[in-house]
Amino acid sequence: MSRATNRIYLASQSPRRRELLKQMGVNFDVLVLRTAFGRADVLEVPTENEEPGAFARRMAEEKSAKGIAAVSLRQLVARPVLGADTVVDIDGEIIGKPRDLAQAGKILQRLSGRTHWVHTGVAITLADRMESRLSSSKVEFAPLTPTVLARYLESGEALDKAGAYGIQGRAGTFISRIEGSYTGIMGLPLFETAELLNWAGIRI
């Protein structure tokens, strides 16, 4: 297969990642892995003793690899496939997306008044070659009062986000300090992503 256009596939349905790619001026199509001939999506379960950052990077690589396989199965135009994964890390524990508002509340109570890490892995597969990067950022939360927490949960914003919050939304007011990549915390670190796109021959 040969790449025909200056365009990529995004193996993610995250609206934040779509927004960030558009911000970079990248042309892309969303590749939905779950509908690839009934095949299950990537199994997002850490291995024994796997570090949170290593897990995020591995998930990004697996999503990118599954994406390139789906492109081949569907006989789509061959293009690089970008995969990404974000996890919140508190005390070395991997915190993903909450199942419901009750779990979101418990996660946010743990983050309240404390410092945690956000790891985002990014990977691009081009034919049979892959490159990946990891962005790790330190995030400090202010203490959350019960009233503030309740209002945030009522907004519904906590669902479908690693760590039950999005820095680009209302939860941005909870964050007193960050060290690292703002866009990495959002879900797609632009510096590392630009490096990978350059490696894949995509002009931005």
C-alpha positions in Angstrom: 0.0 0.0 0.0 1.2 3.5 -0.7 0.0 6.7 0.9 -1.9 8.8 -1.6 -2.6 12.0 0.3 -1.3 14.2 3.0 -3.9 12.8 5.4 -4.1 10.5 8.3 -6.6 8.2 10.2 -7.3 9.0 13.8 -8.0 5.8 15.8 -10.0 7.6 18.4 -13.4 9.1 18.8 -12.3 11.7 21.3 -13.6 15.1 20.4 -10.7 16.7 22.2 -8.2 14.9 20.0 -10.2 15.9 16.9 -10.1 19.6 18.0 -6.3 19.5 18.6 -5.6 17.9 15.3 -7.7 20.6 13.6 -5.8 23.2 15.6 -2.6 21.8 14.1 -4.1 22.0 10.6 -4.0 18.2 10.1 -6.3 16.5 7.7 -7.8 13.3 9.1 -10.6 10.8 9.1 -11.8 9.1 12.2 -11.3 5.4 12.2 -13.8 3.6 14.4 -12.1 0.4 15.6 -15.1 -1.2 17.3 -16.9 -1.8 14.0 -14.1 -3.6 12.2 -16.1 -6.7 11.2 -17.3 -7.3 14.7 -13.8 -7.4 16.2 -13.4 -6.1 19.8 -11.6 -2.9 20.4 -8.2 -2.8 22.2 -8.4 -4.5 25.6 -7.5 -1.6 28.0 -6.2 -3.6 30.9 -2.7 -3.1 32.4 -0.3 -6.0 32.8 1.0 -6.9 36.3 3.2 -4.2 37.7 2.9 -2.1 34.5 3.7 1.6 35.2 1.0 4.1 34.3 3.1 5.8 31.7 4.1 2.6 30.1 0.5 1.5 30.0 -0.6 4.7 28.2 2.1 4.3 25.6 1.3 0.6 25.0 -2.4 1.4 24.6 -1.6 4.1 22.0 0.6 1.7 20.1 -2.0 -1.1 20.2 -4.7 1.3 19.0 -2.5 2.5 16.1 -1.6 -1.1 15.2 -5.3 -2.2 15.3 -6.1 0.8 13.2 -3.6 -0.1 10.4 -5.0 -3.7 10.4 -8.5 -2.3 10.0 -7.4 -0.1 7.1 -6.0 -3.2 5.4 -9.1 -5.4 6.2 -11.5 -2.7 4.8 -9.2 -2.0 1.8 -9.2 1.7 2.6 -6.7 4.1 1.1 -3.4 3.5 2.9 -2.5 6.4 5.3 -0.7 6.7 8.6 -2.8 5.8 11.6 -2.6 7.8 14.8 -3.5 6.2 18.1 -3.5 7.9 21.6 -4.3 7.0 25.1 -4.5 9.1 28.3 -4.5 7.9 31.9 -4.4 9.7 35.3 -1.9 8.4 37.8 -2.3 9.0 41.5 0.1 7.3 43.9 1.1 5.0 41.0 -2.4 3.8 40.4 -3.9 4.0 36.9 -7.2 6.0 36.9 -9.2 5.7 33.7 -12.7 6.9 32.8 -15.4 6.6 35.5 -18.2 4.1 35.0 -20.8 6.5 36.4 -21.2 9.7 38.4 -20.8 7.9 41.7 -17.3 6.7 40.7 -16.5 10.1 39.2 -17.2 11.7 42.6 -14.9 9.3 44.4 -12.1 9.9 41.9 -12.4 13.7 42.2 -12.4 13.4 46.0 -9.1 11.6 45.7 -7.6 14.3 43.4 -8.9 17.1 45.6 -6.0 19.1 47.2 -3.4 16.8 45.8 -0.9 16.4 43.0 -1.3 13.7 40.3 0.2 12.8 36.9 -1.4 12.7 33.5 0.3 10.4 31.0 -0.7 10.5 27.3 0.9 8.0 24.8 0.8 8.8 21.1 1.7 6.4 18.3 1.7 6.5 14.5 1.9 3.4 12.3 2.9 3.7 8.7 2.6 0.4 6.8 4.8 -2.0 8.9 6.7 0.7 10.9 5.6 2.4 14.1 6.9 5.3 16.2 5.5 6.4 19.6 6.0 9.1 22.3 4.9 9.6 25.9 4.0 12.9 27.5 3.8 13.1 31.3 2.5 16.1 33.1 2.2 17.0 36.8 -1.2 18.5 37.9 -2.0 20.1 41.2 -5.7 20.3 42.3 -7.0 22.8 44.8 -9.2 21.4 47.5 -12.8 20.8 46.3 -15.7 21.7 48.5 -18.7 19.4 48.6 -20.7 22.2 46.8 -18.2 22.6 44.0 -17.9 18.9 43.5 -21.7 18.4 43.4 -22.1 21.2 40.8 -19.4 19.7 38.7 -20.9 16.3 38.7 -24.3 17.8 37.9 -22.8 19.3 34.7 -22.1 15.8 33.4 -18.6 16.8 32.3 -16.9 14.3 34.5 -18.0 11.3 32.4 -16.0 9.9 29.5 -12.8 11.5 30.7 -9.7 9.9 32.3 -9.6 11.0 35.9 -13.2 12.3 35.7 -12.2 15.7 34.5 -11.2 17.7 31.5 -8.7 20.6 31.9 -10.3 22.5 29.0 -13.7 22.6 30.6 -15.1 23.7 34.0 -12.5 21.6 35.9 -9.8 24.0 34.6 -10.8 26.1 37.6 -9.8 23.3 40.0 -6.2 23.2 38.8 -3.8 25.5 40.6 -0.6 24.4 38.8 0.7 22.2 36.0 4.1 21.1 35.0 4.3 19.7 31.5 2.0 19.8 28.4 -1.4 21.4 28.6 -2.4 19.7 25.4 -1.0 16.4 26.7 -3.4 16.7 29.7 -6.2 17.4 27.2 -5.4 14.1 25.4 -3.0 14.8 22.6 0.4 16.5 23.2 1.0 18.7 20.2 4.8 18.7 20.4 5.2 15.0 20.4 2.4 14.5 17.9 4.1 17.0 15.5 7.3 14.9 15.8 5.4 11.8 14.8 3.6 13.4 11.9 6.9 14.7 10.6 8.4 11.2 10.9 5.4 9.8 8.9 5.9 12.5 6.2 2.8 14.5 7.0 3.2 18.2 6.4 1.7 20.5 9.1 
